[in-house]
Amino acid sequence: MTTPTRTPARSGSPGARVRHPVHPVRQALRLTRTELTLIYRYRTALFYVLFPLFFVGIAMVTQGESAIPGVRTEAIALSGTPAVIAMMIGVMHASNIYAARREQLILKRFRASGVPPFALFGATTLSVLAAVAVLSAMVFAVLAAGVGELPSDPVMVVLTAVLTTVTMSLFGAASSRFARNAESAQMMSMVPFLLFYASSGMMVPLAMLPDWLATACRLLPMAPAVDLLRSGYLGRDVFGGLAGADPASVAELWAAALPSLAVVLVWTAVAVLSLRSFRWDPRQPG
């Protein structure tokens, strides 16, 4: 007795299963969950995520006469730290994981399997954004409990934190091009980290720098982001400097924030364009 054979269903027949391509946004969300799990399990990534708390601690113990009358020194220092948190995690963590995955040919397999770049970069950015959100919430909780300050303009604060996170995460991914492996990425990421931190106004107030150098710092991404966060949180126009920063209405604050916001948006666009030179295969020319 012969066994009947089952003919495979043709495409379009009632019994056929049609596989629809997964939307890039859905792929990015799935990969984000994996990224968050890896941050917890990967000790180096966990270190990069927790390292900014050291700088938050420094800001909490900042002493001296306040540069803004009526505002405590700790509030001025802490209100700008979300930009530093986004910079540290974005630049240092993103460059490390992309260099490691390129070396292990994981990125090449992703590309060969049809995963779009949007999903890969989007997942890393969303995972960094989640970490930044948690740490920033801790900073704002400290400000609310210890200093009694709540965000005056939450929209400006959240928008600045998101744009800074996106910019720094993409810069971290693009900078991994120059790293041969994860170890070299750890060393190379210190260069943009020091440049951005030194130009942010958090390490050295811009008012203490020569005018030409302070102007140059305000054309880099970090100083405008810190000014936006401080202005949005404190409700004061600090874009011309901390000295004489008077309270401002929401409309006045946004009008004064437009130049700094434009600089941040330009750097976000530059970060997106920098991904064109991203290396997927370690055998590609550096």
Secondary structure, 3 states (H helix, E strand, C coil): CCCCCCCCCCCCCCCCCCCCCCCHHHHHHHHHHHHHHHHHHCHHHHHHHHCHHHHHHHHHCCCCCCCCCCCCHHHHHHHCHHHHHHHHHHHHHHHHHHHHHHHCCHHHHHHHCCCCHHHHHHHHHHHHHHHHHHHHHHHHHHHHHHHCCCCCCHHHHHHHHHHHHHHHHHHHHHHHHHCCCHHHHHHHCHHHHHHHHHCCCCCCCHHHCCHHHHHHHHCCCHHHHHHHHHHHHHCECCCCCCCCCCECCHHHHHHHHHHHHHHHHHHHHHHHHHHHHCCCCCCCCC
